[in-house]
């Protein structure tokens, strides 16, 4: 395949459905937030080949195609795809711990993962490229905003109960910091603890 996956995605997904990458002090970063909110998560030190998809721009299928009785129409807030790291990071952003039930968040994360699968299927059919995300790792995160968190970077990014592998929506890692380095998100704490 001569064309990069990220370039194909950028060519396929409209600009309004992606998050702008900003450069501040030679640092590539993105700001993730919910609509009509006064808070944001900042992820910095982003690689060059990255795309961030706003899942809320994906059309709702509830009552149009699916009933939604089994929560199949829910979707998380963001998908971050990096070709360099072969990683797909799926985020749900919350104002506080009490705004949603844990089961609802799992359904939202699963819905966003289905959007990834849909994009892969579109590229297979219309670009004739099979399995564009073969070998990619999917990881799931819940960002809970804390207004008291003014620190520029929190080295203990995850909550104490985030030692399970977050390759499944049920084990999504809860972020304690609203300012985090991209590579920190990719660390596998389960392997670290076993050493």
N, C-alpha and C positions, 0 to 999 in steps of 0.2 A: 504494500500500500504506500503510494507516494505522498498522499496528503495526510497531514496530521489530524488526529481525531478531534482535537480542540478546534482546529480551523473548520472542520466539517460541522461541528456543533454551532460554531459562531455563524456559519453560513446558513444554517438551518433555523436557528432560534432567533426570533426578533429581538432587537436591542432592548425594547421595553420590558422583556421578560428576563433580562439579565441584570446583574449588579455591576455598577461601574467600579473598576479597580483604580484606586487613587495612589499617587506617589507623594509622600511627605518625607522630607529629609532623606532622599534616596531609599525609602522604605515603601515597598508595594503593600497596600492594605485594602481591606474592604470593611464596610460598616453594615451590619445586619440589624434590622429592627422590624417591629410589627407595624402595620399601617396605623396611622394616627396615634403614634406613641411618642413619648418623650425620652426614650432610652434606646441604647444601641450596644451591640457587641462588636468589638473591633478585632479582626484577625489580621495580623501583620506578618511581614517576611514571606509574602506569597511568592510562589514560583512564577515564571513568565507564562508557562502554558497552563492556564487555569481558566475555567469558566464557572460563574456562579449563577444559578438559575433560581428565579423567584417562582416558587410553586403556586402561589396564589394567582399567577397569571394564566395558569393552565385552566382551561374552561371547566366549570363544575358540571359533572355528569348526573348529579342528583335530580331525579324526576324527569330528566331528559333522556337518559339511556338506562341508568341503574336506579332502583328504588332507594338504595342507601340504608335499607333496614339492617344490614350486617356491617355498617360503618365503612363500606367499600368506597364511599365518596370522600372520605377525609383525606387531607394531605398536610404534610409538614410545611414549614416556611421556606427552606432553602436546600439546594443541592449544590455542593462544590465538587467539581471534577478536576483532577490534576493528572496530566499525562505523564509528567516526570516521575511522580510518586506512585502512579497507577492506583489512585485512591479516589473513592467516591464518598464524600462526607455529607450526611443528611442531618439537618438541624431543625429543631422546633424551638422557637423562642417564646418564653413566658415572662409575664410581668412579675409573678410570684409563684411560690410552690402550690398555692391553693386555687389557682385559676382553672385547672383542669384535673380530671381524674387520670391516674396513671394509665388506665386501660385506653382512654381516649388518645393520649399522647402516642401510645404504641400504634394505634390505628393510623394516626397522622403520619408517623414515620414509615409505616408500611405503604401508605398511599403514595408518598414521595418516591419510595423505591420502585413502585409500579410505573411512575412517570419516567424513571431512568430506563426501565425495561421497554417502555413505549418508544422512547427516543432511539434505543438500540434497534428496535424492530423497524422503525421508519428508515434508519440509515441502511439497514440490511436490504430493504426492498427498493429504495430509491437511489442508493449509491452503490449497490451490489457489494457491500462489505459485510462479511459475517462476523459476529461476535466481537464487536469493537471494544467491549469491556472485559474480554477474556483476560484473566490474570489480575484484574483490578480487585482491590479490597474495599468492601463497603463498611463504613463505620457510622454509628448513630449517636447523636448528642442532643441534650436538652440544655438550653441556655436559660438560666433563671436569673433575671436581673436583680441586683442588690444595689439600692441607691447609696449604701454606705461604702461601696467598693470604689475608692478613688485611686487605688494603687495603679501605677503604670503597667505592672506585670506581676502576676501571682504565680510563683513557681509550683505551688500545690494547687494546680488548676482544678482537679476533680474532687468531688465529695468523697468521704471516707469509704462509702459503700461501692465505689466504682472500680473494684478490682477484677470484675468479670470482663471477659472479652466482649467488647461492644460491637461485634460483627452481626448481632441480631437486635432488632428494635426493642425486644423485651429487656435487653441489658444496656440500653443507651446510657452513656456517661453524662452525669450532671456537671455542668461547668460552674465553677465557683467564681471565676474571674470574668469580667466583661472586657478584658484586653489580653489576648493570648497569641502566642507565636504559632504559625501554621504547623511547623514541625513538631511542636509539643502535642498537638492534637493526634499526631500519628503514632506517638509512643505507645507501646503495648505494656501496660503496667502488670499484666498477668505474668509475662515472662520475666520482668524485673524482680518480682517478688519471689520467684522460684530459684533465683540465683543464690 
